[in-house]
Amino acid sequence: MRLGICAMALGWLCSAAAGASKRTLDLAGLRTSIWEPESAAPGRLPVLIFSHGFHGCATQSRFLMRALAEAGYLVVAPNHRDASCNGGSASWLDPPEARFAQPGQWSDASYRVRARDIADIVRALHSEVRLSRRAELSRIGLDGHSLGGYTALGLAGAWPDWKLDGVRAVLALSPYSQPFILRQTLRGIAVPVMYQGGSRDFGITPALRKNCGAYEQSRSPKYYVEFQNAGHFAWTDLSALDHEAIVAYAIAFMNHYVKGASADALLTQPTRDVAELRFASELGASDAGGSSASR
């Protein structure tokens, strides 16, 4: 059964948004963007930490950051050292540390600086007085796009030496996962994971959904959502395609596994914007063999 997004009782999406405020701080020496709900009551909010793509930046996916904040999260997004926007000093011409086309050359040394960035941000959230009063650091979710997805998966346990304590869930948005697939380290992730891919994201999506790919190698609870006609930049503000569906599945996943809310039906039923949905969790499985629910 395929459902419209509004039919999923996501009131935040089908009515006027409550709004989110944004500020920029220097945390752990990193230019960091922070979103929080404007209408939230005093007290602590669960924390979502976003890692941007290669040569992206903290503000590359404002549509998603705002929506997550409006849903009741403190959203924290640092500029990594390869950021080329939002005040980042890197250039689009700067090469990566290792070639994306040769994942066998990657190891836990590849972009370890990004892992240190996120660990430093978490320490700063503990020590910065204004934020420590707002951040519920016993409830942390990681999300990342592309190389940021690689970063989030590594911190969740795909690189054991990177593992960040206190993470409750990881949302991998068109993640560069090939190094983990080759080394078969994704089973090191012991928290729920949602992979999101796009039917036109030809460089990334096949690795997520193929036999023995990222989804298949990951432990339960796990989800894979593939959006119709989405390319690699669908998760950024460079595209407007599938944004509502991307937001809806992201919030349904984080609400259930970071906030501990009841499971939304979206986690097990595809909307019209979804080309393929797979899941294996306490909610059941897409079928006994792990194949997908699709149109």
C-alpha positions in Angstrom: 0.0 0.0 0.0 1.4 3.4 -1.0 0.3 6.4 1.1 0.3 10.1 0.7 2.5 12.0 3.1 -0.4 14.0 4.7 -2.2 10.7 5.3 0.6 9.7 7.7 -0.7 12.3 10.3 2.5 14.3 10.1 0.9 17.5 11.3 4.1 19.5 11.1 4.2 18.9 7.4 0.6 19.4 6.5 0.0 22.6 8.4 1.9 25.8 9.0 5.4 25.2 10.2 6.2 26.3 13.8 9.5 27.8 12.6 13.1 27.3 13.5 15.7 29.8 14.5 19.4 29.6 13.3 22.6 31.0 14.8 26.2 30.6 14.0 28.8 29.9 16.7 32.5 28.9 16.9 32.5 25.5 18.5 35.8 23.6 18.9 37.4 26.0 16.4 34.7 25.1 13.8 32.2 27.5 12.3 29.0 25.8 13.4 25.4 26.4 12.4 22.7 25.6 15.0 19.0 25.4 14.5 16.4 25.0 17.2 12.6 25.2 17.3 11.3 28.8 17.9 8.3 27.6 19.9 10.0 24.9 22.1 9.3 25.0 25.8 12.3 25.6 28.1 14.3 22.5 28.7 16.6 20.2 26.8 16.2 19.0 23.2 17.5 15.8 21.7 20.6 16.6 19.5 21.1 15.8 15.8 24.6 16.4 14.4 24.9 16.8 10.7 28.0 16.2 8.6 28.0 17.8 5.2 29.3 16.4 1.9 32.7 16.8 0.3 33.2 20.5 -0.5 29.7 21.2 0.9 29.1 23.1 4.1 27.0 23.2 7.2 24.2 25.1 5.5 24.1 23.0 2.3 20.8 21.3 3.4 18.9 24.1 5.2 15.5 22.6 4.2 16.3 19.5 6.2 18.0 21.2 9.1 15.0 23.6 9.6 12.5 20.8 9.4 14.4 18.7 11.9 14.5 21.7 14.3 10.8 22.3 13.8 10.2 18.7 14.8 11.8 19.4 18.2 15.6 18.8 17.8 18.7 20.9 18.4 20.4 20.5 15.1 24.2 21.1 15.1 26.1 21.3 11.8 29.8 22.2 11.7 31.9 23.2 8.7 34.5 20.6 8.2 37.9 21.6 6.8 36.9 20.7 3.3 33.9 23.1 3.3 33.8 25.4 0.3 30.7 27.5 1.2 29.3 29.2 4.4 32.7 30.8 5.0 34.7 27.6 4.3 38.1 28.1 2.9 38.4 25.0 0.7 38.2 25.1 -3.1 36.1 22.9 -5.4 39.4 22.1 -7.1 41.0 20.6 -4.0 41.3 16.8 -4.4 40.0 14.3 -1.8 42.3 12.6 0.6 41.7 9.3 -1.3 40.0 8.7 -4.7 36.3 8.0 -4.4 36.6 5.6 -7.4 39.1 3.5 -5.5 37.5 2.6 -2.2 40.0 -0.1 -1.5 42.5 2.6 -0.8 40.4 4.0 2.0 41.0 3.1 5.6 40.0 4.4 9.1 42.8 7.0 8.5 40.8 8.5 5.6 39.0 11.6 6.7 39.7 10.8 10.4 39.8 14.6 10.9 36.1 14.7 10.2 35.5 12.2 13.0 37.6 14.3 15.3 35.5 17.4 14.3 32.3 15.7 15.4 33.8 14.3 18.7 35.1 17.8 19.4 31.6 19.3 18.8 30.1 16.8 21.3 32.6 17.8 23.9 31.9 21.5 23.2 28.2 20.8 23.7 28.9 19.5 27.1 31.1 22.4 28.1 29.5 25.4 26.4 27.1 26.7 29.1 24.3 28.0 26.8 24.2 24.8 24.8 24.7 22.4 27.6 21.5 23.7 29.2 19.7 23.1 25.9 21.2 19.9 24.6 19.9 16.5 25.8 23.2 14.7 25.2 21.9 11.3 26.2 19.9 11.5 23.0 22.1 12.0 20.0 21.4 11.2 16.4 23.9 11.5 13.5 23.1 12.4 10.0 25.2 13.1 7.0 25.2 13.5 3.2 27.6 11.8 0.9 31.1 12.1 2.5 29.1 13.2 5.6 27.2 9.9 5.4 30.6 8.1 5.4 31.5 10.2 8.4 28.3 9.4 10.3 28.5 5.6 9.5 32.2 5.6 10.6 31.3 7.3 13.9 28.4 4.9 14.5 30.8 2.0 14.4 31.7 1.2 10.8 35.2 2.3 11.7 35.6 0.8 15.2 38.4 3.3 16.1 36.0 6.2 15.4 33.1 5.0 17.5 31.3 7.9 19.2 29.6 7.0 22.5 26.0 8.0 23.1 24.7 7.7 19.5 21.2 6.4 19.3 20.6 6.3 15.5 22.3 7.2 12.2 20.7 8.6 9.1 22.9 8.1 6.0 21.8 10.4 3.1 23.3 9.1 -0.1 26.4 8.0 1.8 29.7 7.1 0.4 29.7 3.6 1.9 31.9 1.6 -0.5 35.0 1.4 1.8 32.8 -0.2 4.6 31.2 -2.6 2.1 34.6 -3.8 0.9 35.9 -4.3 4.4 32.6 -5.6 5.7 32.6 -3.4 8.7 29.0 -2.1 8.7 28.0 -4.8 11.2 30.0 -2.8 13.7 27.1 -0.4 13.7 25.0 -1.4 16.7 22.4 1.3 16.5 19.4 1.7 14.1 20.4 3.0 10.6 18.4 4.4 7.8 20.0 4.6 4.3 18.4 7.1 1.9 19.2 6.8 -1.9 17.8 8.1 -5.2 16.9 6.3 -8.3 19.0 8.7 -10.3 22.0 8.7 -7.9 24.0 6.4 -10.1 27.3 6.7 -8.2 26.0 5.9 -4.8 22.6 4.1 -4.8 23.6 0.8 -6.4 26.1 0.2 -3.5 23.4 0.7 -1.0 20.9 -1.7 -2.4 22.9 -4.4 -4.2 23.3 -7.9 -2.9 25.8 -7.7 0.0 25.6 -3.9 -0.2 25.4 -1.5 2.6 21.8 -2.3 3.6 22.2 -6.0 3.4 25.5 -5.9 5.4 24.0 -3.8 8.2 22.4 -5.1 11.4 18.7 -4.7 12.2 17.1 -2.3 12.9 17.7 -1.0 9.4 15.9 0.8 6.7 16.5 1.7 3.1 14.4 4.3 1.3 15.0 5.1 -2.4 13.3 8.2 -3.7 11.9 8.5 -7.2 14.1 10.4 -9.7 16.3 11.8 -6.9 19.9 12.5 -7.9 22.9 12.9 -5.5 22.1 16.5 -4.7 18.4 15.9 -3.8 19.5 16.1 -0.1 20.8 19.7 -0.6 19.3 23.0 -1.3 20.6 22.8 -4.9 17.5 20.6 -5.7 13.9 20.8 -4.6 13.0 17.3 -5.7 11.5 14.9 -3.1 12.3 17.3 -0.2 8.9 16.6 1.5 9.4 12.9 1.4 13.1 13.1 2.4 12.1 15.2 5.5 9.1 12.9 6.3 11.2 9.7 6.4 14.0 11.4 8.3 11.8 12.7 11.0 9.8 9.4 11.3 13.1 7.6 11.8 14.7 10.0 14.2 11.5 10.4 16.3 11.2 6.7 16.8 14.8 5.9 17.6 16.2 9.1 19.1 13.1 10.5 20.9 11.6 7.0 21.5 8.2 8.0 20.0 5.7 5.5 18.6 6.6 4.3 15.2 5.1 6.2 12.3 3.6 4.1 9.5 6.0 5.7 7.1 8.7 3.4 8.4 7.0 0.4 6.9 5.0 1.8 4.0 6.2 3.7 0.9 4.6 6.9 -0.2 4.1 7.7 -3.9 7.5 9.5 -3.9 9.3 6.3 -2.9 10.6 3.9 -5.5 11.7 1.2 -3.0 11.5 0.7 0.8 13.2 -2.1 2.7 13.2 -2.6 6.4 14.1 -5.2 9.0 13.4 -4.1 12.5 11.2 -4.7 15.6 8.4 -3.4 13.3 8.8 -6.5 11.0 10.5 -7.0 7.7 9.7 -6.1 4.1 9.5 -9.8 3.5 11.1 -13.0 4.8 13.9 -12.6 2.3 14.5 -8.9 2.9 13.2 -7.8 -0.5 11.5 -4.4 -0.9 8.1 -2.9 -0.8 7.7 -0.9 -4.0 5.2 0.4 -6.4 
